[in-house]
């Protein structure tokens, strides 16, 4: 199996990669649907981004193996 295939297979099992995908989808939804953008109050942006940062940190600590070893 090539290194790229091993890497992609490992990415499919990575919680961090799934979370990143979810953030990309949320960003696209927020960008293309102004209704959502208008309903999130600016005072919540800070806590939202802090929560994202905490989740990324937790996922990093849970990561034990490189993607191509999963």
Sine and cosine of phi, psi and omega as CSV:
sin_phi,cos_phi,sin_psi,cos_psi,sin_omega,cos_omega
0.00,0.00,0.69,-0.72,-0.01,-1.00
-0.95,0.31,0.34,-0.94,-0.02,-1.00
-0.87,0.48,-0.64,0.77,0.00,-1.00
-0.89,0.45,-0.65,0.76,0.03,-1.00
-0.90,0.43,-0.66,0.75,0.05,-1.00
-0.89,0.46,-0.67,0.75,0.01,-1.00
-0.89,0.46,-0.72,0.69,-0.01,-1.00
-0.91,0.41,-0.63,0.78,0.05,-1.00
-0.89,0.45,-0.67,0.74,0.04,-1.00
-0.90,0.43,-0.61,0.79,0.01,-1.00
-0.89,0.46,-0.54,0.84,0.02,-1.00
-0.92,0.39,-0.36,0.93,0.00,-1.00
-0.98,-0.22,0.10,0.99,-0.08,-1.00
-1.00,-0.06,0.86,-0.51,0.07,-1.00
-0.90,0.43,-0.58,0.81,0.01,-1.00
-0.89,0.45,-0.67,0.75,0.02,-1.00
-0.92,0.39,-0.64,0.77,0.05,-1.00
-0.90,0.43,-0.64,0.77,0.04,-1.00
-0.90,0.43,-0.66,0.75,0.04,-1.00
-0.88,0.48,-0.67,0.74,0.05,-1.00
-0.88,0.47,-0.68,0.73,0.02,-1.00
-0.89,0.46,-0.63,0.78,0.02,-1.00
-0.92,0.39,-0.60,0.80,0.06,-1.00
-0.90,0.43,-0.69,0.73,0.01,-1.00
-0.90,0.44,-0.70,0.72,0.02,-1.00
-0.88,0.48,-0.66,0.75,0.03,-1.00
-0.89,0.46,-0.67,0.74,0.02,-1.00
-0.91,0.41,-0.68,0.73,0.02,-1.00
-0.88,0.47,-0.70,0.71,-0.01,-1.00
-0.90,0.45,-0.59,0.81,-0.05,-1.00
-0.96,0.26,-0.63,0.77,-0.11,-0.99
-1.00,-0.09,-0.14,0.99,0.02,-1.00
-0.84,-0.54,1.00,-0.03,-0.05,-1.00
-0.86,0.50,-0.39,0.92,0.03,-1.00
-0.84,0.54,-0.69,0.72,0.01,-1.00
-0.91,0.41,-0.70,0.71,-0.01,-1.00
-0.87,0.50,-0.64,0.77,-0.03,-1.00
-0.95,0.31,-0.36,0.93,-0.04,-1.00
-1.00,-0.09,-0.11,0.99,0.10,-1.00
-0.99,-0.10,0.90,-0.43,-0.03,-1.00
-0.94,0.33,0.63,-0.78,-0.02,-1.00
-0.83,0.56,-0.49,0.87,-0.01,-1.00
-0.93,0.36,-0.22,0.98,0.03,-1.00
-1.00,-0.05,-0.17,0.99,-0.01,-1.00
-0.87,0.50,-0.72,0.70,0.01,-1.00
-0.85,0.53,-0.82,0.57,0.03,-1.00
-0.87,0.50,-0.57,0.82,0.03,-1.00
-0.89,0.46,-0.74,0.67,-0.02,-1.00
-0.93,0.36,-0.56,0.83,0.07,-1.00
-0.90,0.43,-0.65,0.76,0.04,-1.00
-0.89,0.46,-0.68,0.73,0.04,-1.00
-0.87,0.49,-0.68,0.73,0.02,-1.00
-0.88,0.47,-0.68,0.73,0.03,-1.00
-0.89,0.45,-0.69,0.72,0.01,-1.00
-0.88,0.47,-0.68,0.73,0.04,-1.00
-0.88,0.47,-0.65,0.76,0.04,-1.00
-0.89,0.45,-0.70,0.72,0.02,-1.00
-0.89,0.46,-0.71,0.70,0.00,-1.00
-0.89,0.46,-0.58,0.81,0.02,-1.00
-0.92,0.40,-0.65,0.76,0.03,-1.00
-0.93,0.37,-0.47,0.88,0.02,-1.00
-0.97,0.22,-0.31,0.95,-0.03,-1.00
-0.96,0.27,0.83,-0.56,-0.02,-1.00
-0.92,-0.40,-0.52,0.85,-0.10,-0.99
-0.87,-0.48,0.50,-0.87,0.17,-0.99
-0.91,0.42,0.39,-0.92,-0.06,-1.00
-0.85,0.52,-0.62,0.78,-0.05,-1.00
-0.98,0.21,-0.04,1.00,0.09,-1.00
-0.98,-0.20,-0.06,1.00,-0.05,-1.00
-0.99,0.17,0.00,0.00,0.00,0.00
